[in-house]
Amino acid sequence: TIVSLATKSVDGILSVGDPTASGIMSMLGAKPSTQGVDVEADEDNNLHITVRLFVKNGHVLPDLAAQVRQAIADAVSSQTGLNVASVDVFIDGISFES
């Protein structure tokens, strides 16, 4: 999805959604899903986007979240022409592996 691709373009992002679940789904041959992404439109067609992330250790989390918000808002707005009213970023896990 636009949101997943924009999110993964930010340095420090390990995965959108649970990385273990996406690995299992790919082994089963499932198509890429929107796991970890929720998009809702309000009555004025403004989008409210929620994204759940797993990130790599060594990044300042508030800065990383701000970069993700900006990347998502820019990508969705430019590719769909819709207004992004909010982007909520939840960091569900941090990988300490190198």
Salt bridges, closest charged atoms under 4 A:
ASP42 OD2 - HIS48 NE2 3.08
ASP92 OD2 - ARG52 NE 2.88
